[in-house]
Amino acid sequence: MSDRTLTEAPAPASSRHVDAGDEGYSKDLKSRHINMIAIGGAIGTGLFLGAGGRLAGAGPSLAIAYAVCGVFAFFVVRALGELVLYRPSSGAFVSYAREFMGEKGAYTAGWLYFLNWSTTTVADITAAAVFAHYWSAFTDVPQWVLAFIALAIVLTANLISVKYFGEMEFWFSIVKVSALVIFMLVAIYLVATSHPIDGHTPGLATITGNGGLFPSGVLPMLLVVQGVVFAYASVELCGVAAGETENPEKIMPKAINSIMWRVGVFYVGSVVLLALLLPYTAYSADQSPFVTVFDKLGIPGTAGIMNLVVLTAALSSLNSGLYSTGRILRSMALSGSAPKFTGVMNKGKVPYGGVLFTAAFGVAGVGLNYFMPGEAFEIVLNLASIGILGTWGMVMLCSLFFWHRSKNGLVSRPSYRLPWAPYTQIVTLIFLATVLVLMWCDGGVGRTTVMLVPVIAAALVGGWFLVRGRVAELATPRD
């Protein structure tokens, strides 16, 4: 059977888009890697660290924010999944933007994605350093030193080969999922038996007796949405990884479809249980909420083990960021919209130029941890949110253009599709614009971040004028 079930006559082979950035990769990622990468993409630093501060601010209503954002995250990855089955590419949405929106679209999509992951890299090494400070052995080690060590370890492994990346991400994801399952089982037992925690009796009374679902009103729940979007930032990773796996048409639908129930169980379920175990005021942005629970249970060693797990989550996200930006930058470099050296591959078929370029921004993050250790995480989280909103927006625009072309008979949609198109794309784009408005309304760092949008736009325009000559030069022989 063909890898696509066509609803219309296929486009002539000569008219199919060919992306030079897809050549040269090994196909070493197996089904188990892709499935666990999909899980790892949906469970990261945003939940393990970020949920503490957001729970303290919005209260139990945070679960609603996770559920709503989770639905839109699923729409994004489902749209990307349809495009992957149409044409697998390591350049992912950058390659699709090139096909449906031209080189300007690919340039914009790529650099917005780089903004996302270069700043997320800083957030991840910051989180890793914060987690390491939990143990007394590292208390006196400066935060910037720990951040640098985390970056060096993951960078080294990422440069060897995609197989090493896949194995690292597979085991990182195993650790994260296992820890969340154990936490949820323990939490359910504590709630069912009303076992006291730090003087509090778990159950609905913990919510109703502390201000209810919206202890500070509905507005705080709306204002934390941009942080919740950050928590889902890696869901698109499996789309990038599809270019380095055999038979993506068999593997991808299963991996993507499972994201929805994982979001429901792990994100929403975990937040609900956290709210049932302790009053929302017991949590803080300085500590993982999971560590807080085990800390207050007083069982020796459990809090330390959970802290090790959340440290693993930070390293996993860092690992994914270096991997994906390396592939995206190579796709851009071979079309002229990124520095030429970012397209270079090593003997392990890893685009090490792009990986090192992203890591360089991580080194800048080490400096941020030196000068502003307390504010580093929130600053880069907000900047990353801009990149995420832009990336998701470009994915949905590509999906919309793809749908429109299919209606004109220019391309054929696979049987695995984004449901309710084109309304799904339009509603998702409206949601993403709303998140930007909420960031402005939040004031503080969020408003400052939104004020940077014109600066980012100006930088993108200026950068395009610098690279457009090379883009045109490389496009001529390709056309």
C-alpha positions as CSV (number, residue, x, y, z in Angstrom):
1,M,0.0,0.0,0.0
2,S,1.2,3.5,-0.7
3,D,2.4,5.6,2.3
4,R,-0.5,8.0,1.5
5,T,-4.1,7.5,0.9
6,L,-4.9,10.2,-1.8
7,T,-8.2,11.9,-2.1
8,E,-7.2,13.5,-5.4
9,A,-4.9,12.8,-8.3
10,P,-1.3,13.2,-7.1
11,A,0.8,16.1,-8.2
12,P,3.4,15.2,-10.9
13,A,6.6,13.9,-9.4
14,S,8.5,16.7,-11.0
15,S,6.4,19.3,-9.2
16,R,6.9,17.8,-5.8
17,H,9.0,20.1,-3.5
18,V,12.6,18.9,-2.9
19,D,14.5,20.3,0.1
20,A,18.3,20.1,0.0
21,G,18.3,20.2,3.8
22,D,16.8,16.7,3.9
23,E,19.8,15.0,2.3
24,G,22.7,13.4,4.2
25,Y,20.9,12.3,7.4
26,S,20.9,8.8,8.7
27,K,17.6,7.0,9.5
28,D,18.6,5.7,12.9
29,L,15.6,6.8,14.9
30,K,13.3,3.8,15.6
31,S,9.6,3.7,16.5
32,R,10.4,3.5,20.3
33,H,12.5,6.7,19.9
34,I,9.8,8.6,18.1
35,N,7.1,7.6,20.6
36,M,9.2,8.6,23.6
37,I,10.3,11.8,21.9
38,A,6.6,12.6,21.5
39,I,6.1,12.0,25.2
40,G,9.2,13.9,26.2
41,G,8.1,16.8,24.0
42,A,4.8,16.9,26.0
43,I,6.4,16.7,29.4
44,G,9.2,19.1,30.2
45,T,10.6,21.9,32.3
46,G,7.3,23.9,32.0
47,L,5.5,21.3,34.1
48,F,8.3,20.1,36.4
49,L,9.5,23.6,37.4
50,G,7.1,26.2,36.0
51,A,3.9,24.7,37.5
52,G,5.0,25.7,41.0
53,G,4.9,29.4,40.4
54,R,1.9,29.3,38.2
55,L,0.0,27.2,40.8
56,A,0.8,29.8,43.4
57,G,-0.5,32.6,41.2
58,A,-3.6,31.1,39.6
59,G,-4.5,28.4,42.1
60,P,-6.3,25.2,41.1
61,S,-7.7,26.9,38.0
62,L,-4.3,26.3,36.5
63,A,-5.6,22.8,35.5
64,I,-8.1,24.6,33.2
65,A,-5.4,26.6,31.6
66,Y,-3.3,23.4,30.9
67,A,-6.4,21.7,29.4
68,V,-7.2,24.6,27.1
69,C,-3.6,25.1,25.9
70,G,-3.3,21.4,25.6
71,V,-6.1,21.2,23.0
72,F,-4.5,23.9,20.9
73,A,-1.0,22.2,21.2
74,F,-2.7,19.1,19.9
75,F,-4.1,21.0,16.9
76,V,-0.6,22.3,16.1
77,V,1.1,18.9,16.3
78,R,-1.8,17.3,14.4
79,A,-1.4,19.9,11.6
80,L,2.3,19.3,11.5
81,G,1.7,15.5,11.4
82,E,-0.5,15.9,8.3
83,L,2.3,17.8,6.6
84,V,4.9,15.2,7.7
85,L,2.9,12.4,6.1
86,Y,2.5,14.5,3.0
87,R,6.3,15.0,2.8
88,P,8.7,14.0,5.7
89,S,11.4,16.5,6.2
90,S,14.1,17.2,8.8
91,G,13.5,20.9,8.1
92,A,9.9,20.3,9.2
93,F,7.8,23.5,9.2
94,V,10.7,25.6,7.7
95,S,10.7,23.3,4.7
96,Y,6.9,23.4,4.5
97,A,7.0,27.2,4.8
98,R,9.5,27.3,1.9
99,E,7.1,25.2,-0.2
100,F,3.9,27.0,0.6
101,M,5.0,30.6,1.5
102,G,8.3,31.0,-0.3
103,E,11.8,31.7,1.0
104,K,10.6,34.7,3.1
105,G,8.2,32.4,4.9
106,A,10.9,29.8,5.5
107,Y,13.3,32.5,6.8
108,T,10.7,33.8,9.2
109,A,9.7,30.4,10.5
110,G,13.3,29.3,11.0
111,W,14.5,32.3,12.9
112,L,11.4,32.4,15.1
113,Y,12.0,28.8,15.9
114,F,15.6,29.6,16.7
115,L,14.4,32.4,19.0
116,N,12.3,29.8,20.8
117,W,14.9,27.3,21.3
118,S,17.9,29.5,21.9
119,T,16.1,31.2,24.8
120,T,14.6,27.8,25.9
121,T,18.2,26.5,26.1
122,V,18.9,29.3,28.6
123,A,15.7,28.4,30.5
124,D,16.8,24.8,30.6
125,I,20.3,25.3,31.9
126,T,18.9,27.8,34.4
127,A,16.4,25.2,35.6
128,A,19.1,22.5,35.8
129,A,21.2,24.8,38.0
130,V,18.3,25.7,40.2
131,F,17.5,22.0,40.7
132,A,21.1,21.1,41.4
133,H,21.1,23.7,44.2
134,Y,18.6,21.6,46.1
135,W,21.4,19.3,47.2
136,S,23.8,20.6,49.8
137,A,26.8,19.4,47.9
138,F,26.0,22.0,45.2
139,T,24.7,24.8,47.4
140,D,27.9,26.8,47.4
141,V,28.6,26.3,43.6
142,P,27.6,29.4,41.7
143,Q,24.5,29.0,39.6
144,W,26.3,30.0,36.4
145,V,28.9,27.3,36.9
146,L,26.2,24.6,37.2
147,A,24.4,26.0,34.1
148,F,27.7,25.8,32.1
149,I,28.3,22.2,33.2
150,A,24.7,21.1,32.2
151,L,25.2,22.7,28.7
152,A,28.6,21.1,28.2
153,I,27.4,17.6,29.1
154,V,24.3,17.6,26.8
155,L,26.2,19.4,24.0
156,T,28.9,16.7,23.9
157,A,26.4,13.9,23.7
158,N,24.3,15.7,21.0
159,L,27.3,16.1,18.7
160,I,28.1,12.4,18.4
161,S,25.2,11.0,16.4
162,V,21.4,11.1,16.1
163,K,21.4,7.6,17.6
164,Y,22.9,8.9,20.8
165,F,20.3,11.7,20.9
166,G,17.5,9.2,20.4
167,E,18.8,6.9,23.2
168,M,19.3,9.8,25.6
169,E,15.8,11.1,24.9
170,F,14.3,7.7,25.2
171,W,15.7,7.1,28.6
172,F,15.1,10.7,29.7
173,S,11.4,10.2,28.8
174,I,11.3,6.9,30.6
175,V,12.5,8.6,33.7
176,K,10.0,11.5,33.4
177,V,7.0,9.3,32.7
178,S,7.9,6.8,35.4
179,A,8.3,9.5,38.0
180,L,4.9,11.1,37.1
181,V,3.2,7.8,37.2
182,I,4.7,7.1,40.7
183,F,3.8,10.6,41.8
184,M,0.2,10.2,40.6
185,L,-0.2,6.8,42.3
186,V,1.1,8.1,45.6
187,A,-1.0,11.2,45.3
188,I,-4.2,9.2,44.6
189,Y,-3.4,7.1,47.6
190,L,-2.9,10.1,49.8
191,V,-6.2,11.7,48.7
192,A,-8.1,8.4,49.0
193,T,-6.9,7.8,52.5
194,S,-6.9,11.5,53.6
195,H,-3.3,11.0,54.8
196,P,-2.2,14.3,56.3
197,I,0.6,16.3,54.6
198,D,2.3,19.0,56.6
199,G,-0.8,19.4,58.8
200,H,-3.2,19.5,55.8
201,T,-5.7,16.8,54.9
202,P,-5.8,16.1,51.2
203,G,-9.1,16.3,49.4
204,L,-11.6,18.7,47.9
205,A,-11.6,20.6,51.1
206,T,-8.0,21.7,50.3
207,I,-9.5,23.5,47.3
208,T,-12.8,24.7,48.7
209,G,-11.3,25.8,52.0
210,N,-8.6,27.9,50.3
211,G,-10.6,30.2,47.9
212,G,-12.0,27.6,45.6
213,L,-11.1,27.0,42.0
214,F,-10.4,30.7,41.4
215,P,-8.9,31.9,44.7
216,S,-7.8,35.2,43.1
217,G,-10.4,35.5,40.4
218,V,-10.4,34.4,36.7
219,L,-7.8,37.0,35.5
220,P,-4.8,35.3,37.1
221,M,-5.7,32.0,35.3
222,L,-5.8,33.9,32.0
223,L,-2.5,35.7,32.7
224,V,-0.5,32.5,33.2
225,V,-1.6,31.1,29.8
226,Q,1.7,32.3,28.2
227,G,3.7,30.3,30.7
228,V,1.5,27.3,30.1
229,V,2.1,27.6,26.3
230,F,5.8,27.4,27.1
231,A,5.1,24.1,28.9
232,Y,4.0,22.6,25.6
233,A,6.9,24.1,23.6
234,S,8.4,20.8,22.5
235,V,5.3,19.0,21.1
236,E,6.5,19.8,17.5
237,L,9.8,18.0,18.0
238,C,8.5,14.7,16.7
239,G,7.8,16.4,13.4
240,V,11.5,17.4,13.1
241,A,12.6,13.9,14.1
242,A,10.4,12.3,11.4
243,G,13.1,13.2,8.8
244,E,15.5,10.8,10.5
245,T,13.3,7.7,10.9
246,E,12.2,4.9,8.6
247,N,8.5,4.6,7.8
248,P,7.3,7.9,9.3
249,E,3.8,7.2,7.8
250,K,3.4,4.3,10.2
251,I,5.1,5.8,13.2
252,M,3.9,9.4,13.3
253,P,0.1,9.0,13.5
254,K,0.3,6.8,16.6
255,A,2.9,9.0,18.3
256,I,0.9,12.2,17.6
257,N,-2.5,10.8,18.5
258,S,-1.2,9.7,21.9
259,I,-0.2,13.2,22.8
260,M,-3.8,14.3,23.6
261,W,-4.4,11.7,26.3
262,R,-0.9,12.2,27.7
263,V,-1.7,15.9,28.1
264,G,-4.9,15.0,29.9
265,V,-3.3,12.5,32.2
266,F,0.0,14.0,33.0
267,Y,-0.5,17.7,32.8
268,V,-4.1,18.2,33.9
269,G,-4.1,15.2,36.2
270,S,-0.9,16.2,37.9
271,V,-2.1,19.8,38.6
272,V,-5.4,18.6,39.9
273,L,-3.7,16.2,42.3
274,L,-1.2,18.9,43.4
275,A,-4.2,21.2,44.2
276,L,-5.9,18.4,46.2
277,L,-2.7,17.6,48.2
278,L,-1.7,21.0,49.5
279,P,-3.1,24.6,49.4
280,Y,-2.0,26.5,46.4
281,T,-0.1,28.9,48.7
282,A,2.3,26.0,49.7
283,Y,3.8,26.1,46.2
284,S,6.4,28.6,44.8
285,A,8.4,29.4,41.7
286,D,11.6,28.5,43.5
287,Q,10.9,24.8,43.8
288,S,9.3,22.1,41.7
289,P,5.8,21.4,43.1
290,F,6.5,17.7,43.0
291,V,9.6,18.2,45.2
292,T,7.5,20.4,47.5
293,V,5.0,17.6,48.1
294,F,7.6,14.9,48.8
295,D,9.5,17.4,50.9
296,K,6.4,18.0,53.1
297,L,5.7,14.2,53.3
298,G,8.9,13.9,55.2
299,I,9.9,10.5,53.7
300,P,13.7,10.4,53.6
301,G,15.2,10.5,50.2
302,T,12.0,10.9,48.2
303,A,12.3,14.6,47.6
304,G,15.9,14.2,46.5
305,I,14.9,11.5,44.0
306,M,12.1,13.6,42.6
307,N,14.5,16.5,42.3
308,L,16.8,14.3,40.2
309,V,13.8,13.5,38.0
310,V,13.1,17.2,37.4
311,L,16.7,17.8,36.7
312,T,16.5,15.0,34.1
313,A,13.5,16.9,32.5
314,A,15.6,20.0,32.2
315,L,18.4,18.1,30.5
316,S,15.9,16.4,28.2
317,S,14.5,19.7,27.0
318,L,18.0,21.0,26.5
319,N,18.9,17.9,24.5
320,S,15.8,18.3,22.3
321,G,16.5,22.0,21.7
322,L,20.0,21.4,20.5
323,Y,18.9,18.6,18.3
324,S,16.0,20.4,16.6
325,T,17.6,23.7,16.0
326,G,20.6,22.0,14.4
327,R,18.3,20.4,11.8
328,I,16.3,23.6,11.2
329,L,19.4,25.8,10.8
330,R,20.8,23.3,8.3
331,S,17.7,23.5,6.2
332,M,18.0,27.3,6.3
333,A,21.7,27.3,5.6
334,L,21.4,25.3,2.5
335,S,18.9,27.8,1.1
336,G,21.0,30.8,2.1
337,S,19.0,32.2,5.0
338,A,21.3,31.1,7.8
339,P,25.1,31.3,8.2
340,K,26.8,28.8,5.9
341,F,28.7,27.0,8.7
342,T,25.4,26.0,10.3
343,G,24.8,23.6,7.4
344,V,28.0,21.6,8.0
345,M,27.7,18.0,9.1
346,N,30.2,15.8,10.9
347,K,31.0,12.1,10.4
348,G,28.1,11.1,12.6
349,K,25.8,12.9,10.2
350,V,25.0,15.6,12.8
351,P,24.7,19.2,11.6
352,Y,27.2,20.3,14.3
353,G,27.4,23.9,13.0
354,G,23.8,24.6,13.9
355,V,24.1,22.7,17.2
356,L,27.1,24.7,18.2
357,F,25.5,28.0,17.1
358,T,22.5,27.3,19.4
359,A,24.9,26.3,22.2
360,A,26.7,29.6,21.9
361,F,23.4,31.3,22.9
362,G,23.4,28.9,25.9
363,V,26.8,30.3,26.9
364,A,25.2,33.8,26.8
365,G,22.6,32.3,29.2
366,V,25.4,31.3,31.5
367,G,26.3,35.0,31.7
368,L,22.6,35.9,32.4
369,N,22.8,33.4,35.3
370,Y,25.9,35.2,36.6
371,F,24.4,38.7,36.5
372,M,20.7,37.9,37.2
373,P,20.4,34.4,38.8
374,G,17.0,35.2,40.3
375,E,15.2,36.6,37.2
376,A,17.0,34.5,34.5
377,F,14.3,31.8,34.2
378,E,11.3,34.2,33.9
379,I,13.1,36.6,31.4
380,V,14.0,33.8,29.0
381,L,10.6,32.1,29.5
382,N,8.8,35.1,28.2
383,L,11.2,35.5,25.2
384,A,10.8,31.9,24.4
385,S,7.0,32.3,24.5
386,I,7.3,34.8,21.6
387,G,9.3,32.3,19.6
388,I,6.8,29.5,20.4
389,L,3.8,31.6,19.4
390,G,5.5,32.5,16.1
391,T,6.5,28.9,15.4
392,W,3.0,27.6,16.1
393,G,1.5,30.4,14.1
394,M,3.8,29.5,11.1
395,V,2.8,25.8,11.4
396,M,-0.9,26.7,11.2
397,L,-0.3,29.1,8.3
398,C,1.5,26.3,6.4
399,S,-1.4,24.0,7.2
400,L,-3.9,26.5,6.0
401,F,-2.0,27.1,2.7
402,F,-1.6,23.3,2.3
403,W,-5.4,22.9,2.7
404,H,-6.1,25.7,0.2
405,R,-3.8,24.1,-2.4
406,S,-5.4,20.8,-1.9
407,K,-8.8,22.4,-2.7
408,N,-7.3,23.7,-5.9
409,G,-6.0,20.2,-6.8
410,L,-2.3,21.2,-6.6
411,V,-1.4,18.8,-3.7
412,S,-3.1,15.8,-2.2
413,R,-3.8,15.5,1.5
414,P,-2.9,12.2,3.3
415,S,-5.6,10.2,5.0
416,Y,-4.2,11.4,8.4
417,R,-5.5,15.0,8.6
418,L,-6.1,17.9,10.9
419,P,-9.8,17.7,11.7
420,W,-12.3,20.5,10.9
421,A,-9.9,22.4,8.6
422,P,-9.7,25.3,7.8
423,Y,-11.7,26.4,11.0
424,T,-9.2,24.7,13.3
425,Q,-6.3,26.7,11.9
426,I,-8.2,30.0,12.1
427,V,-9.3,29.4,15.7
428,T,-5.8,28.4,16.7
429,L,-4.3,31.5,15.1
430,I,-6.9,33.6,17.0
431,F,-5.9,31.8,20.2
432,L,-2.2,32.6,19.7
433,A,-2.9,36.3,19.1
434,T,-5.0,36.3,22.3
435,V,-2.0,34.9,24.2
436,L,0.1,37.8,23.0
437,V,-2.6,40.2,24.3
438,L,-2.7,38.5,27.7
439,M,1.1,38.8,27.9
440,W,0.7,42.6,27.5
441,C,-2.1,42.7,30.1
442,D,0.1,40.8,32.6
443,G,2.4,43.8,32.8
444,G,6.0,43.5,34.0
445,V,8.3,41.2,32.1
446,G,5.4,40.0,29.9
447,R,4.6,43.5,28.7
448,T,8.3,44.2,28.1
449,T,8.5,41.1,26.0
450,V,5.5,42.1,23.9
451,M,7.2,45.5,23.4
452,L,10.1,43.6,21.9
453,V,7.9,42.2,19.1
454,P,8.5,45.3,16.9
455,V,12.2,45.0,17.6
456,I,12.2,41.3,16.6
457,A,10.2,42.1,13.5
458,A,12.7,44.8,12.6
459,A,15.6,42.4,13.1
460,L,13.9,39.8,10.9
461,V,13.4,42.4,8.1
462,G,17.0,43.7,8.4
463,G,18.3,40.1,8.4
464,W,16.3,39.3,5.3
465,F,17.9,42.2,3.3
466,L,21.3,40.8,4.4
467,V,20.6,37.2,3.2
468,R,18.2,37.7,0.2
469,G,21.1,37.9,-2.3
470,R,22.5,34.5,-1.3
471,V,19.0,33.1,-1.0
472,A,18.3,34.1,-4.6
473,E,21.7,32.8,-5.8
474,L,21.0,29.4,-4.3
475,A,17.4,29.3,-5.4
476,T,18.2,29.8,-9.2
477,P,19.9,26.5,-9.9
478,R,17.4,24.7,-7.6
479,D,14.5,26.1,-9.6
